[in-house]
Amino acid sequence: MKICKGYTRIVVVLPSIRIAVKLPRFYIWNAIRTMFWLVFKHRRWRRIWQFTFCHPEMWGTIPHFLLGGIHANWLEFVFYVKTRNPFLQPTYFSFFGLLNIQKAGKECTLELVDVWCNLQEITNMGCFPDGHAFANPANFSLEDGKLRMFDYGSVGTCEVISKYGDKMFQEFDPNFSWEKFKKLSLHIYTQIKRLS
């Protein structure tokens, strides 16, 4: 059993039965502190509405502290059920975002720069706006040379996967090396420069 903590969720990986259980994290003290700061310290009555009734993905807000993990879990489940994209690690079940059961996979051991540059090359910089999700190799599983994503619980990540998911699944090269790519690019650039 392995326990991993993210900002909005805790993941319990059970490799013997090949599942991962995702549970939301709640930051009740941060929500109370934010409300106290708005009401008593700075008397920003108009901001209370904005900090209380906004999207759970907005960092530093009361919904984010209380509902961020639930929102991410539910979004992962709904997105997988709707798309069945092969790039996604399957999410089998969700109890309204309070508990997700996902297929566990072998964690990707490639270097961060190699994964990031390979995905940037495949998507033509399309995954750049959501660098948090796509730059971290721990968010991926690599089995039989195919890359699959574990952590796709944000709207930005879902948009990138909707657009490039099939392409990333088909074209990802586990032998990609940023150093080789950099040398090849430099060689091509010098050849073009010499010809012009």
Backbone as CSV, one residue per row, in Angstrom:
resi,resn,N_x,N_y,N_z,CA_x,CA_y,CA_z,C_x,C_y,C_z
1,MET,0.845,-1.177,0.000,0.000,0.000,0.000,0.888,1.237,0.000
2,LYS,0.492,2.215,-0.799,1.236,3.466,-0.901,0.246,4.619,-0.769
3,ILE,0.612,5.628,0.023,-0.249,6.797,0.210,0.457,8.021,-0.352
4,CYS,-0.224,8.727,-1.238,0.313,9.947,-1.848,-0.624,11.099,-1.506
5,LYS,-0.035,12.252,-1.179,-0.842,13.427,-0.856,-0.616,14.510,-1.885
6,GLY,-1.708,14.954,-2.489,-1.681,16.116,-3.355,-2.303,17.275,-2.602
7,TYR,-2.470,18.399,-3.268,-3.033,19.547,-2.566,-4.518,19.360,-2.270
8,THR,-5.259,18.796,-3.208,-6.702,18.662,-2.992,-7.148,17.239,-2.681
9,ARG,-6.249,16.241,-2.875,-6.672,14.858,-2.667,-5.580,14.002,-2.047
10,ILE,-6.014,12.925,-1.419,-5.119,11.886,-0.912,-5.410,10.642,-1.743
11,VAL,-4.352,9.983,-2.195,-4.517,8.782,-3.014,-3.909,7.599,-2.272
12,VAL,-4.699,6.551,-2.113,-4.229,5.307,-1.508,-4.132,4.290,-2.635
13,VAL,-2.914,3.872,-2.938,-2.680,2.920,-4.032,-2.573,1.519,-3.439
14,LEU,-3.377,0.618,-3.962,-3.373,-0.781,-3.532,-2.881,-1.629,-4.704
15,PRO,-1.553,-1.808,-4.823,-1.014,-2.500,-6.001,-1.420,-3.966,-6.102
16,SER,-1.718,-4.609,-4.980,-2.079,-6.026,-5.031,-3.382,-6.256,-5.800
17,ILE,-4.314,-5.307,-5.724,-5.565,-5.440,-6.480,-5.661,-4.416,-7.609
18,ARG,-4.570,-3.698,-7.849,-4.414,-2.743,-8.954,-5.498,-1.660,-8.988
19,ILE,-5.784,-1.077,-7.828,-6.688,0.070,-7.801,-6.073,1.190,-6.963
20,ALA,-6.549,2.388,-7.237,-6.173,3.561,-6.457,-7.463,4.194,-5.950
21,VAL,-7.485,4.514,-4.682,-8.645,5.155,-4.064,-8.280,6.612,-3.825
22,LYS,-9.089,7.516,-4.367,-8.830,8.953,-4.226,-9.873,9.568,-3.298
23,LEU,-9.374,10.256,-2.281,-10.235,10.910,-1.295,-9.941,12.402,-1.278
24,PRO,-10.977,13.238,-1.132,-10.730,14.686,-1.100,-10.101,15.122,0.223
25,ARG,-9.335,16.200,0.149,-8.794,16.826,1.361,-9.622,18.068,1.646
26,PHE,-9.866,18.318,2.914,-10.648,19.477,3.338,-9.769,20.386,4.187
27,TYR,-9.789,21.657,3.880,-9.012,22.649,4.621,-9.985,23.571,5.356
28,ILE,-10.597,23.036,6.394,-11.613,23.784,7.133,-11.002,25.008,7.809
29,TRP,-9.832,24.841,8.412,-9.190,25.962,9.092,-8.871,27.093,8.106
30,ASN,-8.403,26.767,6.930,-8.116,27.799,5.920,-9.392,28.525,5.490
31,ALA,-10.494,27.788,5.367,-11.770,28.415,4.993,-12.238,29.369,6.091
32,ILE,-12.129,28.943,7.351,-12.522,29.808,8.474,-11.628,31.040,8.528
33,ARG,-10.337,30.831,8.354,-9.388,31.949,8.390,-9.666,32.952,7.263
34,THR,-9.976,32.455,6.071,-10.297,33.344,4.949,-11.562,34.144,5.243
35,MET,-12.586,33.476,5.774,-13.826,34.176,6.112,-13.566,35.224,7.200
36,PHE,-12.791,34.868,8.212,-12.459,35.809,9.286,-11.713,37.015,8.722
37,TRP,-10.768,36.753,7.844,-9.970,37.823,7.226,-10.866,38.778,6.448
38,LEU,-11.820,38.216,5.702,-12.720,39.055,4.901,-13.689,39.861,5.761
39,VAL,-14.264,39.229,6.768,-15.319,39.872,7.549,-14.770,40.818,8.612
40,PHE,-13.849,40.335,9.417,-13.452,41.101,10.593,-12.200,41.953,10.395
41,LYS,-11.234,41.412,9.714,-9.971,42.130,9.615,-10.009,43.250,8.581
42,HIS,-10.524,42.954,7.416,-10.491,43.946,6.340,-11.863,44.503,5.966
43,ARG,-12.898,43.974,6.570,-14.268,44.448,6.347,-14.604,44.564,4.852
44,ARG,-14.301,43.537,4.125,-14.570,43.525,2.683,-15.860,42.754,2.435
45,TRP,-16.959,43.389,2.739,-18.250,42.726,2.650,-18.592,42.313,1.220
46,ARG,-18.220,43.128,0.267,-18.537,42.787,-1.132,-17.725,41.584,-1.606
47,ARG,-16.523,41.410,-1.071,-15.662,40.302,-1.486,-16.127,38.963,-0.914
48,ILE,-16.924,39.004,0.153,-17.407,37.751,0.737,-18.176,36.958,-0.312
49,TRP,-19.009,37.624,-1.073,-19.782,36.967,-2.123,-18.852,36.290,-3.130
50,GLN,-17.808,37.013,-3.560,-16.877,36.460,-4.547,-16.095,35.279,-3.980
51,PHE,-15.650,35.361,-2.738,-14.843,34.302,-2.144,-15.673,33.108,-1.690
52,THR,-16.994,33.288,-1.579,-17.851,32.208,-1.107,-18.536,31.467,-2.247
53,PHE,-18.952,32.191,-3.276,-19.703,31.577,-4.366,-18.925,31.696,-5.668
54,CYS,-17.855,30.958,-5.775,-17.055,30.951,-7.000,-16.682,29.506,-7.320
55,HIS,-15.966,29.315,-8.379,-15.587,27.981,-8.840,-14.583,27.348,-7.878
56,PRO,-14.722,26.054,-7.557,-13.799,25.397,-6.625,-12.347,25.344,-7.094
57,GLU,-12.086,25.592,-8.381,-10.699,25.581,-8.850,-9.975,26.898,-8.579
58,MET,-10.686,27.916,-8.111,-10.044,29.200,-7.818,-9.288,29.097,-6.495
59,TRP,-7.963,29.150,-6.562,-7.106,28.984,-5.391,-7.373,30.063,-4.354
60,GLY,-7.306,29.672,-3.099,-7.420,30.617,-2.008,-8.830,31.039,-1.670
61,THR,-9.825,30.375,-2.238,-11.215,30.730,-1.963,-11.843,29.674,-1.053
62,ILE,-12.942,30.017,-0.458,-13.608,29.092,0.458,-14.061,27.810,-0.263
63,PRO,-14.676,27.888,-1.457,-15.027,26.647,-2.157,-13.804,25.785,-2.490
64,HIS,-12.681,26.413,-2.778,-11.480,25.630,-3.080,-11.018,24.861,-1.842
65,PHE,-11.011,25.518,-0.695,-10.576,24.860,0.536,-11.509,23.727,0.951
66,LEU,-12.798,23.880,0.686,-13.770,22.891,1.144,-14.193,21.886,0.073
67,LEU,-14.218,22.307,-1.202,-14.778,21.460,-2.256,-13.803,21.109,-3.377
68,GLY,-12.573,21.582,-3.313,-11.620,21.366,-4.408,-11.399,19.900,-4.739
69,GLY,-11.214,19.063,-3.717,-10.983,17.636,-3.944,-12.210,16.915,-4.463
70,ILE,-13.371,17.285,-3.949,-14.626,16.684,-4.417,-14.845,17.040,-5.885
71,HIS,-14.603,18.296,-6.217,-14.762,18.749,-7.602,-13.807,17.996,-8.530
72,ALA,-12.545,17.848,-8.129,-11.558,17.155,-8.968,-11.942,15.686,-9.161
73,ASN,-12.365,15.024,-8.097,-12.781,13.619,-8.203,-13.973,13.462,-9.142
74,TRP,-14.985,14.294,-8.958,-16.192,14.179,-9.774,-15.892,14.487,-11.234
75,LEU,-15.058,15.503,-11.474,-14.693,15.865,-12.843,-13.939,14.722,-13.526
76,GLU,-13.016,14.077,-12.805,-12.299,12.933,-13.380,-13.264,11.830,-13.791
77,PHE,-14.176,11.496,-12.913,-15.117,10.418,-13.202,-16.005,10.745,-14.402
78,VAL,-16.608,11.914,-14.387,-17.517,12.313,-15.470,-16.765,12.403,-16.795
79,PHE,-15.564,12.979,-16.770,-14.787,13.124,-18.003,-14.402,11.761,-18.573
80,TYR,-13.999,10.828,-17.712,-13.644,9.503,-18.214,-14.871,8.791,-18.785
81,VAL,-15.988,8.846,-18.080,-17.206,8.167,-18.543,-17.674,8.738,-19.879
82,LYS,-17.571,10.060,-20.039,-18.028,10.696,-21.279,-17.093,10.431,-22.456
83,THR,-15.782,10.418,-22.227,-14.849,10.339,-23.355,-14.253,8.956,-23.588
84,ARG,-14.030,8.201,-22.522,-13.328,6.900,-22.624,-12.022,7.042,-23.411
85,ASN,-11.360,8.158,-23.235,-10.118,8.443,-23.949,-9.041,7.440,-23.531
86,PRO,-8.328,6.827,-24.483,-7.318,5.825,-24.128,-6.129,6.408,-23.354
87,PHE,-5.942,7.720,-23.409,-4.844,8.373,-22.694,-5.103,8.425,-21.185
88,LEU,-6.352,8.236,-20.778,-6.722,8.335,-19.366,-6.630,6.993,-18.661
89,GLN,-6.149,7.021,-17.439,-6.213,5.847,-16.576,-7.685,5.728,-16.157
90,PRO,-8.331,4.585,-16.378,-9.774,4.481,-16.141,-10.187,4.775,-14.695
91,THR,-11.246,5.561,-14.547,-11.874,5.795,-13.247,-13.141,4.953,-13.228
92,TYR,-13.147,3.919,-12.392,-14.235,2.950,-12.388,-15.492,3.434,-11.669
93,PHE,-15.301,4.196,-10.580,-16.443,4.518,-9.730,-16.178,5.817,-8.984
94,SER,-17.236,6.579,-8.757,-17.145,7.761,-7.904,-18.416,7.863,-7.076
95,PHE,-18.246,8.081,-5.790,-19.385,8.320,-4.916,-19.523,9.822,-4.743
96,PHE,-20.075,10.476,-5.758,-20.310,11.921,-5.788,-19.053,12.735,-5.486
97,GLY,-17.896,12.212,-5.849,-16.642,12.929,-5.638,-16.030,12.724,-4.268
98,LEU,-16.741,12.084,-3.360,-16.193,11.837,-2.022,-15.230,10.660,-2.019
99,LEU,-15.347,9.796,-3.016,-14.486,8.629,-3.128,-14.420,8.241,-4.596
100,ASN,-13.215,8.136,-5.133,-13.022,7.667,-6.507,-12.225,6.379,-6.472
101,ILE,-12.581,5.465,-7.354,-11.799,4.248,-7.519,-11.301,4.238,-8.953
102,GLN,-9.980,4.185,-9.078,-9.328,4.283,-10.377,-8.374,3.102,-10.538
103,LYS,-8.145,2.706,-11.766,-7.182,1.648,-12.032,-5.786,2.156,-11.681
104,ALA,-5.052,1.372,-10.918,-3.672,1.737,-10.581,-2.761,1.235,-11.691
105,GLY,-1.701,1.946,-11.917,-0.745,1.562,-12.945,0.670,1.761,-12.458
106,LYS,1.597,1.280,-13.250,3.009,1.435,-12.914,3.406,2.892,-13.149
107,GLU,3.930,3.530,-12.101,4.276,4.949,-12.195,5.393,5.172,-13.212
108,CYS,5.269,6.239,-13.965,6.248,6.605,-14.986,7.559,7.007,-14.313
109,THR,8.664,6.430,-14.770,9.974,6.718,-14.166,10.857,7.557,-15.084
110,LEU,10.303,8.084,-16.149,11.087,8.912,-17.066,11.412,10.254,-16.420
111,GLU,12.415,10.927,-16.953,12.803,12.246,-16.451,11.736,13.278,-16.794
112,LEU,11.574,14.239,-15.912,10.581,15.299,-16.096,10.762,16.003,-17.434
113,VAL,11.989,16.395,-17.740,12.242,17.167,-18.967,11.923,16.343,-20.217
114,ASP,12.159,15.036,-20.168,11.866,14.190,-21.326,10.357,14.046,-21.551
115,VAL,9.607,13.830,-20.475,8.146,13.720,-20.592,7.560,15.037,-21.087
116,TRP,7.965,16.129,-20.442,7.429,17.459,-20.768,7.722,17.826,-22.217
117,CYS,8.958,17.673,-22.650,9.328,18.060,-24.021,8.686,17.149,-25.060
118,ASN,8.564,15.861,-24.741,7.907,14.936,-25.657,6.437,15.322,-25.842
119,LEU,5.747,15.623,-24.754,4.340,16.022,-24.858,4.194,17.370,-25.554
120,GLN,5.118,18.282,-25.307,5.072,19.581,-25.990,5.261,19.401,-27.494
121,GLU,6.168,18.512,-27.859,6.426,18.245,-29.277,5.191,17.621,-29.946
122,ILE,4.570,16.660,-29.274,3.394,15.982,-29.831,2.220,16.945,-30.001
123,THR,2.000,17.806,-29.013,0.829,18.694,-29.026,1.117,20.055,-29.639
124,ASN,2.333,20.252,-30.132,2.733,21.547,-30.682,2.494,22.660,-29.651
125,MET,3.009,22.431,-28.448,2.915,23.343,-27.297,1.490,23.455,-26.760
126,GLY,0.609,22.535,-27.109,-0.784,22.599,-26.672,-0.990,22.323,-25.197
127,CYS,-0.069,21.588,-24.571,-0.241,21.310,-23.138,0.523,22.309,-22.272
128,PHE,1.101,23.325,-22.880,1.858,24.332,-22.129,1.011,25.084,-21.102
129,PRO,-0.233,25.491,-21.431,-1.016,26.244,-20.439,-1.320,25.465,-19.155
130,ASP,-1.296,24.142,-19.201,-1.569,23.338,-18.007,-0.318,22.566,-17.606
131,GLY,0.753,23.294,-17.427,2.043,22.683,-17.127,2.070,21.880,-15.849
132,HIS,1.286,22.269,-14.852,1.287,21.550,-13.575,0.951,20.070,-13.778
133,ALA,-0.034,19.794,-14.572,-0.473,18.414,-14.760,0.428,17.637,-15.711
134,PHE,0.903,18.286,-16.766,1.623,17.563,-17.814,3.134,17.499,-17.611
135,ALA,3.687,18.292,-16.723,5.140,18.289,-16.530,5.587,17.292,-15.471
136,ASN,4.678,16.785,-14.677,5.040,15.906,-13.573,4.908,14.438,-13.983
137,PRO,6.020,13.704,-14.100,5.942,12.292,-14.492,5.135,11.432,-13.513
138,ALA,5.007,11.872,-12.254,4.228,11.109,-11.273,2.736,11.111,-11.597
139,ASN,2.297,11.971,-12.503,0.892,12.007,-12.916,0.587,10.987,-14.010
140,PHE,1.599,10.211,-14.404,1.435,9.305,-15.539,1.802,7.874,-15.189
141,SER,1.251,6.971,-15.972,1.584,5.560,-15.922,2.183,5.202,-17.279
142,LEU,3.234,4.415,-17.267,3.855,3.984,-18.518,3.895,2.464,-18.523
143,GLU,3.024,1.863,-19.333,2.973,0.413,-19.447,2.931,0.030,-20.915
144,ASP,3.775,-0.903,-21.289,3.867,-1.376,-22.672,4.142,-0.234,-23.642
145,GLY,4.925,0.748,-23.209,5.296,1.870,-24.060,4.196,2.892,-24.268
146,LYS,3.073,2.723,-23.601,1.944,3.649,-23.736,1.801,4.482,-22.465
147,LEU,1.635,5.775,-22.664,1.489,6.706,-21.554,0.011,6.900,-21.243
148,ARG,-0.323,6.843,-19.957,-1.688,7.108,-19.499,-1.616,8.084,-18.333
149,MET,-2.650,8.897,-18.197,-2.652,9.940,-17.177,-3.519,9.550,-15.986
150,PHE,-2.961,9.730,-14.764,-3.692,9.473,-13.518,-4.523,10.675,-13.090
151,ASP,-3.892,11.848,-13.108,-4.452,13.051,-12.482,-4.996,13.992,-13.556
152,TYR,-6.297,13.909,-13.813,-6.913,14.764,-14.833,-8.162,15.439,-14.277
153,GLY,-8.068,15.899,-13.025,-9.216,16.474,-12.337,-9.331,17.981,-12.404
154,SER,-8.868,18.598,-13.479,-9.071,20.045,-13.632,-9.617,20.324,-15.032
155,VAL,-10.311,21.429,-15.150,-10.941,21.787,-16.422,-9.886,21.970,-17.511
156,GLY,-8.778,22.631,-17.184,-7.713,22.861,-18.166,-7.119,21.564,-18.679
157,THR,-6.898,20.614,-17.791,-6.358,19.316,-18.189,-7.340,18.589,-19.100
158,CYS,-8.614,18.624,-18.763,-9.633,17.963,-19.584,-9.703,18.574,-20.982
159,GLU,-9.545,19.887,-21.076,-9.563,20.542,-22.391,-8.396,20.073,-23.251
160,VAL,-7.205,19.987,-22.661,-6.030,19.530,-23.416,-6.217,18.082,-23.846
161,ILE,-6.716,17.237,-22.955,-6.912,15.824,-23.286,-7.990,15.657,-24.356
162,SER,-9.041,16.458,-24.298,-10.086,16.386,-25.336,-9.493,16.664,-26.710
163,LYS,-8.565,17.596,-26.755,-7.980,18.003,-28.029,-6.850,17.075,-28.489
164,TYR,-5.991,16.644,-27.561,-4.776,15.917,-27.947,-4.638,14.524,-27.333
165,GLY,-5.616,14.053,-26.564,-5.476,12.794,-25.844,-5.119,11.603,-26.711
166,ASP,-5.857,11.401,-27.800,-5.577,10.266,-28.692,-4.183,10.375,-29.291
167,LYS,-3.812,11.576,-29.678,-2.503,11.803,-30.290,-1.379,11.529,-29.283
168,MET,-1.553,11.982,-28.042,-0.531,11.736,-27.020,-0.408,10.244,-26.733
169,PHE,-1.540,9.537,-26.717,-1.520,8.103,-26.458,-0.798,7.353,-27.576
170,GLN,-1.061,7.730,-28.829,-0.479,7.030,-29.972,0.987,7.385,-30.217
171,GLU,1.343,8.672,-30.068,2.654,9.139,-30.520,3.704,9.298,-29.427
172,PHE,3.357,9.089,-28.167,4.352,9.265,-27.109,5.483,8.261,-27.289
173,ASP,6.711,8.750,-27.227,7.898,7.920,-27.404,8.615,7.779,-26.065
174,PRO,8.579,6.591,-25.451,9.246,6.422,-24.155,10.769,6.524,-24.243
175,ASN,11.316,6.453,-25.454,12.768,6.568,-25.639,13.200,7.983,-25.995
176,PHE,12.273,8.923,-25.978,12.570,10.315,-26.298,13.588,10.858,-25.302
177,SER,14.588,11.556,-25.833,15.596,12.187,-24.980,15.703,13.655,-25.362
178,TRP,15.505,14.506,-24.388,15.591,15.941,-24.625,16.980,16.318,-25.117
179,GLU,18.015,15.716,-24.587,19.386,16.050,-24.995,19.604,15.738,-26.479
180,LYS,19.150,14.576,-26.934,19.277,14.223,-28.352,18.451,15.168,-29.217
181,PHE,17.245,15.478,-28.774,16.367,16.379,-29.512,16.993,17.763,-29.628
182,LYS,17.590,18.229,-28.538,18.220,19.550,-28.525,19.395,19.592,-29.510
183,LYS,20.211,18.540,-29.520,21.350,18.488,-30.446,20.877,18.441,-31.896
184,LEU,19.849,17.647,-32.165,19.314,17.551,-33.519,18.744,18.895,-33.969
185,SER,17.997,19.563,-33.088,17.424,20.873,-33.421,18.513,21.889,-33.704
186,LEU,19.569,21.871,-32.909,20.684,22.793,-33.105,21.388,22.509,-34.427
187,HIS,21.548,21.219,-34.757,22.182,20.831,-36.015,21.341,21.314,-37.207
188,ILE,20.037,21.101,-37.154,19.149,21.548,-38.236,19.185,23.063,-38.361
189,TYR,19.165,23.752,-37.238,19.207,25.216,-37.244,20.498,25.721,-37.894
190,THR,21.642,25.116,-37.569,22.911,25.568,-38.165,22.952,25.263,-39.659
191,GLN,22.364,24.130,-40.079,22.325,23.798,-41.499,21.475,24.810,-42.272
192,ILE,20.333,25.163,-41.722,19.460,26.155,-42.374,20.150,27.505,-42.420
193,LYS,20.813,27.866,-41.351,21.512,29.152,-41.273,22.628,29.213,-42.322
194,ARG,23.329,28.090,-42.498,24.424,28.044,-43.462,23.903,28.147,-44.896
195,LEU,22.732,27.542,-45.163,22.174,27.574,-46.511,21.609,28.945,-46.889
196,SER,21.207,29.721,-45.912,20.602,31.017,-46.233,21.614,32.130,-46.302
